[in-house]
Amino acid sequence: MEQTANTVSFPGLGLDFEVNRVAFSIGDLPVYWYGILIALGFILAILYVSRRAREFGVDADRMLDVILGGAIGGIVGARAYYVILQWDYYGQNLSQIFNTRSGGMAIYGGLIGGVLIGLLMCKIRRVKFMPALDLVVGGFLIGQGIGRWGNFVNIEAFGANTSLPWGMSSSVITDYLTQHEAELEAIGMDIDPNMPVHPTFLYESLWCLLGFAFIAWYTRRRKFDGELTLLYMMWYGAGRAVIEGLRTDSLMIPGTSLRASQVLAAAMVVVAAIIRIVKTSKVKKAGGRQLFVDSEQGQLIARGEFYKKKADAGQTEEPAAASAASQGALTQDGAEQAAEQTLQTALEQDAPEQEPDGAEQSEEQEKKN
């Protein structure tokens, strides 16, 4: 097994931990705790999404395809983001671009890549994008909250010096700060390599888990599709903007002394807050909630009947749309409306006859009179 054991201490709390990056080995192949924790966060996120899919008018099976595609996009995006911001090194070492075993993944890149590929998968699998994104942000926070503990095992993503009781220290931290002391001072950080540092991985983990609890609670109180996404951007962005300012390993915007993730986080908070204020005002003026799950189609999907009815009616994914598109008679929006109309007709034909309710009985009685 690879010898990677190190001691991490919290002097103010009187705690010492022996940590090893490697959990176990399969033959000569080491299996790292970081990967296990990432996988655990991913699995728990999928379970959460699957459990709450109906509340968003999303089909859980189709959503799984979206998540798997988004995960691949997230991995590619996380690496690409890191490589781009470290191009001075990777431009001279092209063979190292795909070597992720030594680290080099960025959360913001993962989010960007995951959302872009998730959007593509939503189009392919005919899943409403904004409800799906609102559903997934809770999973994001679960994965981020758990995954950050991989930084603890790797003894990375720590901050500047602190005298707080929970400050942590390690020989690995001392070596890193000694090696980078000059460049940290260049961006305004006065570092003493022998003092304890902020456990910023812990701060972000707790912030994300608190954010998940809030999102899970607020889900039934949301007023429009996209609101949870905006709340996620505001919550995570606000925390990350503060925490990133403490870190000693920030990716910098090339040619500046600005931390890329801090700038992006702050911008995300401002943009999301403005959009939410404007959208909330419009929804209030419209008189209430505007959610896809409240629509007839959303309710059918939530009950698991929408795609079953299409199959029973002998329809393909978008039969009316395909027919209209082949004739060049409709735009994309028109084609989708035609497809939904065709489905609605099929549903009405399949619907059982019901006894008229009280209002309908009164109307019929008046007609007879």
N, C-alpha and C positions, 0 to 999 in steps of 0.2 A: 504494500500500500504506500502511496505517496506520503512522505513525511511533511505534513503541513500543520501540525498542532502548534498552537500558540496560546498564551495566557492573556486574557482581557480582565482588567481590574477596574473596580469602582471604589477607589480609596475612601471616599466620603461615606460610603455605605458598608464598607468592610467586606465587599464581595469580590471573589475571584472565580473566573470561569476558564476552563481549558477547552478551547474550540479547535476543531479540525475541519478544514474545508471538505474533506472527503468523508462521506458517510460510510461507504463500503466499496469494494471492488468486485467486478465480474471478470475473473481472470486477471489480465493486465490492464483492464479498463476501469479507471476510477469513476465512481458515481458521486457527484458533488451535492452537498446540502443545498447549495444555491438552486440547482436545477430541481431538486425535490420540492423545495418551498415554492418555486414558481409553478410547478405542476400542481401542487396542492391548492394554491390560490386559484388556478385556472379551473380545476375540477369543482371547487366550491362556488365559483362564479357561474359555471354552467348549471349547477343544481339550483342556484337562486333564480337564474333567468328562466329555466324550465318551469319552476314552481309558480312564477308570477306572470308567465307569458299571456295567459288569458285576460289578465287585468288590463292589458294594453291592446287587445284585439290582434294578437300575434300568434301564429301557429308554431308551437314549440318545436316540432320536427323540422320545419323549414328554417326556423331560427337557429337551430344547431348547425345547419350548413353555413349560414351567415357567420356564425361565431368562428367556426373552423377556418373559413376563408379569411376572416378578419385577423385571426391569430397569426396566420402565415404573413399577412400584410404587416402586422405589428412587429414581428421579428425582423423582417426586411427593413422596415422603416426605422426601428430602433438602432440597427447597425448603420444604416445609411446616414442618419442624423449625426451619429457619433463620428463617423469617418469624415463627413464633410467639415465638421468643426475642428477636426484634427488633421486636416489635409497637409499641413506642413510636414507631418510625419508620414502619413500614408501615401502621399504623392511620391515620396522617395522609397517607400517600401510596399509596393503594390501587392506583393505576395501575402502580406499580412491583413489585407482588407477582409478576407473571409475567415481569418483565424479569430474566432470568438472565445476560445478556451481561456485566454488570458484577460477576458473582460472586454468592455467597450460597447455597452448597450445603453441607449438613452430613452427614458420613459416618454418624453414628448415626441420623439421620433416614432416610438411604438404606437402612441395614440393617433398620430397623424396617419401613419401607414394602415393601422387597423380600421380607422374610420373610412378611409378612401376605398379600401378593398371591401369593407363591409357594405358601403354604398353600392358597389358593383354587384356584390352577391345579392343584395336586396332586390336589385333590378332583375337579376337572373331568376331568383326564386319567387318573385312577385310578393315581396314582403314590404309593407309600408315602412319607409325609412325612418321618419321621425319617431313614431311609436317604438320602433325597434331600438333606436339609439337611446331613447329615454329608459327603456328596459335594461339596456346593457350597462349604463353608467353605474348602476348599483354594483354590477359585477366587476367593473373597473376598480372600484374602491376596495372591494374584497381582495382582488388580486394584488393591488398595490400595497394594501395594509399588511398582507402576509408576506409578499415577496420581499419587502424591505428587510425582513429578518435575515435574508441571504447576505445582505451587506454586513450584518453583525458577524456572521460566521466567517466572512471573507475579511473582516476588519477593514472596512472601507466606508465611504460616504459619511465620514465624521466631520466635525466642525472645528472651529477655532478654540482657543483656550477658554476655560471656564472655571470659576471657583464654586459653582453650584454642587450640592452633595452628590448628584448623579453623574458628575463628570467622569469620563472613562480614560483609561491609559493602557498602553501595551508597548512592547518593544517595537512592534510593527508600526505603530503610530509615531513613535519617537524617530524611527529611521526615516519614515516618509516626510515628516515635518522638517527634519534636518536637511534632507535632500532638496526640498522645495522651499526652504525658508526665504531665500532671496526673491524668488518670483512671487511668493505670497506677500512679502513686504512691498513689492512693486505695485500691487493692487490695493494697498492700504491695510494689510492685515499684519499686526504686530504679534509674532509667534514665538513662544518659548516651547521648544520640542519636548521638554521634560515635564511640562504641566499637563494635567488632565484636559480633555477636550469635550465639546458638546457631542452627545450621541444623536446626531441629527437623523440617522436612520430610524431611531426610536420615535423622535418627534413626528416624522412623516407617517410612520406606521400608525401611531395613535390618532393623528389627524384624519387619516383616511378611514380608519375604522369608525371614528365618531361621525364622519361624513356619511358613511354607509348607513349607520343607524338613523341619521336624519332623513336620508333619501328614502329608506324603507318605510319610515313613519309618514313621510309627506306624500308618498305615492298616491294614496286614496284622496288626497286633498288638492292634487294638481288641477289646473284649470284649462290647460291647452297642451297639445303635443309639442314637445321641445322644451317644456318648462324644466323638467328634471335635468336635461342636458345643460341648460343655462345655470341651474343651481350647482351642478357639478363643477362647471367651469369657474364659477365664483368661489365656491368652497375650496376646491383643490388649488386653484390659482392663488388665492389669498394666503393659504398656508405655505405653498411652495415659494412664493415671493419672499416671505420672511425667512423660511428655513434655508433657502438657497444662499441668502446673504451670509449665513454662518459657515457654509461649507468651504473646505479647503481644496476641493477637487473639481470645482465648477468648470464647465466648458465655456470658454470666452468667445465673444463675437470677434472674428479675426480683425486685427488692426485696432482694437479698442480695449478698454479695461472694463467692458460691460459683460456681465454674466448672461449668457444666451437664455438659459431657462428662467432666470429672474425677470428679464425683460418680457419674455413671452408670457409668463405667468401674470405679470401686472397688466399687460395688454388684454389678456383673456378676461380678467376680472372686469375691467372697464367696459369692454365690448359687450360681454354677457349681461352686465347690469343694465346698460342702456337698452338693449334689445328686450330684456324682461320687463322693464318699466313701460316701454311703448306697447308691447304685446299685451300685457296685463290690462292696460287702459282700454285697448280695443276690445278685449274679451268682456270686460265689465260693461262697456257701452252696448255690446251685442246681447247682453242679458244673461250670461252664464257660461257654463263649460263649453269648450269646443274640442272634444276629444274624438279620435277615430273610433275608439271602442264603443262610443255611444251611438254610432251610426248602425244602420241595419246590417251592413256588410261586416262591420267590426263585431257585432253581437253574434252573427253566424260563425265567424272564425273563432270567437271565444268559446262557443259551444261545440266546436269541432264539426260543424255541419257544412260550412261553406264549400270546402274542397270535395267533401263526400257528395254533396248535391250536384256539383259539376260533373263528378265521375258518373253518378247515377243518370244524369241527363245526357251522357255520352259526349261530353265536351272535352276538348283539349284545354291547355292552359289558358289561352285567350282566343277562342274560336272566332268570335265576331271581329276581334281586332285583326286577326290574320286575314280573314276574308276581305275586310274593308281595305286593309293595307295593300292587298294584292290587286285591288281594283283602283287604288290611288284615290279612293273616294273620301277618306277621312284623315284628319290629322291624328297624331298619337293620342291626344286627349279625347278626341271624338271616338277613336277606336276603343279606348278603354271604357268610355261611357256605353258604347254599343254592346261591349262584352258584358258589362254589368246588367244592362237592360235585358239581354238574352237570358242571363242567369236568373234575374228576378222573375221573368216570365215562367221559366221552368219551375221555380220555387212556388209560384202562385198556382201552377197546375198541379203540383204535388201536395199542396197544403190541404189538410182535411177540412171539411165543412164544419163551421162552428155555429153555435147558437148565438143569435144577436144579443149584444149586451143591453143594459137598461136603456141607454140613449137611443139605440137603434130600434128597440121595441116601441118606444114612445113615438118615434117618427112614423113607424109602420102603422101604429094605431091611429095617428092623426090622418094618415092617408085613407084609411078605411072609413073613418068618420066623414 
